[in-house]
Amino acid sequence: MSNSFFYFSLAIGVALGAWGSYLTEQKNRSRQLGFLLGFFFGIIGILIIVLLINKKPRS
């Protein structure tokens, strides 16, 4: 495996993790959950986040 492929894959994982973090924050869930789902599961993780039900905000 070349170094450029590794860095490209890592950049895609971080980008999907950031996107997942943003989406879970919009659904009133933890950002860590969104980052982990996006980073480790990629597009499938993003689809899981999209299908999550919105959590009611704490009063």
C-alpha beads as a LAMMPS data file, in Angstrom:
LAMMPS data file: protein, C-alpha beads

59 atoms
58 bonds

1 atom types
1 bond types

-500.0 500.0 xlo xhi
-500.0 500.0 ylo yhi
-500.0 500.0 zlo zhi

Masses

1 110.0

Atoms # bond

1 1 1 0.000 0.000 0.000
2 1 1 1.420 3.347 -0.958
3 1 1 1.557 6.271 1.432
4 1 1 -0.666 8.438 -0.744
5 1 1 -3.486 5.871 -0.681
6 1 1 -3.220 5.616 3.109
7 1 1 -3.381 9.394 3.573
8 1 1 -6.264 9.684 1.111
9 1 1 -8.233 6.977 2.960
10 1 1 -7.515 8.651 6.284
11 1 1 -8.689 12.016 4.931
12 1 1 -11.926 10.474 3.629
13 1 1 -12.504 8.796 7.015
14 1 1 -11.972 12.058 8.897
15 1 1 -14.250 13.934 6.486
16 1 1 -17.037 11.366 6.883
17 1 1 -16.510 11.432 10.640
18 1 1 -16.869 15.212 10.693
19 1 1 -20.015 15.006 8.589
20 1 1 -21.443 12.341 10.909
21 1 1 -20.582 14.501 13.905
22 1 1 -22.456 17.433 12.383
23 1 1 -25.507 15.301 11.567
24 1 1 -25.773 13.798 15.048
25 1 1 -25.446 17.241 16.616
26 1 1 -28.435 18.348 14.519
27 1 1 -30.386 15.386 15.917
28 1 1 -29.485 16.297 19.539
29 1 1 -27.162 13.316 19.991
30 1 1 -23.493 13.116 20.953
31 1 1 -20.931 14.272 18.419
32 1 1 -18.609 11.409 19.380
33 1 1 -21.188 8.848 18.258
34 1 1 -21.511 10.539 14.887
35 1 1 -17.770 10.786 14.364
36 1 1 -17.202 7.134 15.205
37 1 1 -20.021 5.929 12.958
38 1 1 -18.842 8.099 10.070
39 1 1 -15.153 7.271 10.472
40 1 1 -15.424 3.507 10.893
41 1 1 -18.483 2.709 8.746
42 1 1 -18.258 5.440 6.090
43 1 1 -21.323 5.999 3.943
44 1 1 -23.224 3.219 5.728
45 1 1 -22.589 5.007 9.038
46 1 1 -23.923 8.247 7.550
47 1 1 -27.067 6.421 6.411
48 1 1 -27.528 5.015 9.923
49 1 1 -27.268 8.534 11.361
50 1 1 -29.789 9.882 8.855
51 1 1 -32.253 7.169 9.872
52 1 1 -31.900 7.910 13.609
53 1 1 -34.904 9.495 15.261
54 1 1 -34.414 12.991 16.643
55 1 1 -33.798 13.001 20.375
56 1 1 -35.767 15.502 22.443
57 1 1 -33.557 18.248 23.916
58 1 1 -33.083 18.316 27.668
59 1 1 -34.921 21.111 29.474

Bonds

1 1 1 2
2 1 2 3
3 1 3 4
4 1 4 5
5 1 5 6
6 1 6 7
7 1 7 8
8 1 8 9
9 1 9 10
10 1 10 11
11 1 11 12
12 1 12 13
13 1 13 14
14 1 14 15
15 1 15 16
16 1 16 17
17 1 17 18
18 1 18 19
19 1 19 20
20 1 20 21
21 1 21 22
22 1 22 23
23 1 23 24
24 1 24 25
25 1 25 26
26 1 26 27
27 1 27 28
28 1 28 29
29 1 29 30
30 1 30 31
31 1 31 32
32 1 32 33
33 1 33 34
34 1 34 35
35 1 35 36
36 1 36 37
37 1 37 38
38 1 38 39
39 1 39 40
40 1 40 41
41 1 41 42
42 1 42 43
43 1 43 44
44 1 44 45
45 1 45 46
46 1 46 47
47 1 47 48
48 1 48 49
49 1 49 50
50 1 50 51
51 1 51 52
52 1 52 53
53 1 53 54
54 1 54 55
55 1 55 56
56 1 56 57
57 1 57 58
58 1 58 59
